[in-house]
């Protein structure tokens, strides 16, 4: 596990974007595993700026996203489909037909999980981008999720609902369930990039990098992957 410590969120975002852009330049047909949340927004802004100014093209790129809320349609302004369009896809030249997320509005959620697992089997991620939850979750794989899990329906913990409530008008509006890639799907990626900022993540960063490998801290499984890069700011690295 390679750990890069930056001064701040802006430097973290620039370095993360640089890594992803390098992968796309070396393989114009790369598969990018993408994440949502506040952590990667700066990374996506840097990717969009580079696409605009330097012409890095995403026309041949396929993307697969980690997760989606259950009960939100793709046009809902808090859905992850909407997040990806507004924060990245609308600002680069990717073909939207090549972008993939689980559907949170599917009528049969298990069938949707099965569909997404089948899709992931054909699209090994060249890089999987991850944020890190304050409780050590990756994707919506909460503490206790088995390491051999694949795309599944998740009951969100109160901790995660509280963390995400800042994005909604009230905590009552936060969905209680999500569909998420499992830990096995994440570990299948050729390489993994974790972006983390803020002192509230410092304990989780320490556990991910140096702690016991345990489902109680899902991100600790990343110690078993041969190609992981963690880019975190000084605050997030403060307990290392």
Secondary structure in CASP SS format (residue, H / E / C, confidence):
PFRMAT SS
TARGET T0000
AUTHOR 0000-0000-0000
METHOD secondary structure of the structure
MODEL  1
X C 1.00
X E 1.00
X E 1.00
X E 1.00
X E 1.00
X E 1.00
X C 1.00
X C 1.00
X H 1.00
X H 1.00
X H 1.00
X H 1.00
X H 1.00
X H 1.00
X H 1.00
X H 1.00
X H 1.00
X H 1.00
X H 1.00
X H 1.00
X H 1.00
X H 1.00
X H 1.00
X H 1.00
X H 1.00
X H 1.00
X C 1.00
X C 1.00
X C 1.00
X C 1.00
X E 1.00
X E 1.00
X E 1.00
X E 1.00
X C 1.00
X C 1.00
X C 1.00
X C 1.00
X C 1.00
X C 1.00
X H 1.00
X H 1.00
X H 1.00
X H 1.00
X H 1.00
X H 1.00
X H 1.00
X H 1.00
X H 1.00
X H 1.00
X H 1.00
X H 1.00
X H 1.00
X H 1.00
X C 1.00
X C 1.00
X C 1.00
X C 1.00
X C 1.00
X C 1.00
X C 1.00
X E 1.00
X E 1.00
X E 1.00
X E 1.00
X C 1.00
X E 1.00
X E 1.00
X E 1.00
X C 1.00
X C 1.00
X C 1.00
X C 1.00
X C 1.00
X C 1.00
X C 1.00
X C 1.00
X C 1.00
X C 1.00
X H 1.00
X H 1.00
X H 1.00
X H 1.00
X H 1.00
X H 1.00
X H 1.00
X H 1.00
X C 1.00
X H 1.00
X H 1.00
X H 1.00
X C 1.00
X C 1.00
X C 1.00
X C 1.00
X H 1.00
X H 1.00
X H 1.00
X E 1.00
X E 1.00
X C 1.00
X C 1.00
X C 1.00
X C 1.00
X C 1.00
X C 1.00
X C 1.00
X C 1.00
X H 1.00
X H 1.00
X H 1.00
X H 1.00
X H 1.00
X H 1.00
X H 1.00
X H 1.00
X H 1.00
X H 1.00
X H 1.00
X H 1.00
X H 1.00
X H 1.00
X C 1.00
X C 1.00
X C 1.00
X C 1.00
X E 1.00
X E 1.00
X E 1.00
X E 1.00
X C 1.00
X C 1.00
X C 1.00
X C 1.00
X C 1.00
X C 1.00
X C 1.00
X E 1.00
X C 1.00
X C 1.00
X E 1.00
X C 1.00
X C 1.00
X C 1.00
X C 1.00
X C 1.00
X C 1.00
X C 1.00
X C 1.00
X C 1.00
X C 1.00
X E 1.00
X E 1.00
X E 1.00
X E 1.00
X C 1.00
X C 1.00
X H 1.00
X H 1.00
X H 1.00
X H 1.00
X H 1.00
X H 1.00
X H 1.00
X H 1.00
X H 1.00
X H 1.00
X C 1.00
X C 1.00
X C 1.00
X H 1.00
X H 1.00
X H 1.00
X C 1.00
X C 1.00
X C 1.00
X E 1.00
X E 1.00
X E 1.00
X E 1.00
X C 1.00
X C 1.00
X H 1.00
X H 1.00
X H 1.00
X H 1.00
X H 1.00
X C 1.00
X C 1.00
X C 1.00
X C 1.00
X E 1.00
X E 1.00
X E 1.00
X E 1.00
X E 1.00
X C 1.00
X C 1.00
X H 1.00
X H 1.00
X H 1.00
X H 1.00
X H 1.00
X H 1.00
X H 1.00
X H 1.00
X H 1.00
X H 1.00
X H 1.00
X H 1.00
X C 1.00
X C 1.00
X C 1.00
X C 1.00
X H 1.00
X H 1.00
X H 1.00
X H 1.00
X H 1.00
X H 1.00
X H 1.00
X H 1.00
X H 1.00
X H 1.00
X C 1.00
X C 1.00
X C 1.00
X E 1.00
X E 1.00
X E 1.00
X E 1.00
X E 1.00
X E 1.00
X C 1.00
X C 1.00
X C 1.00
X C 1.00
X C 1.00
X C 1.00
X C 1.00
END
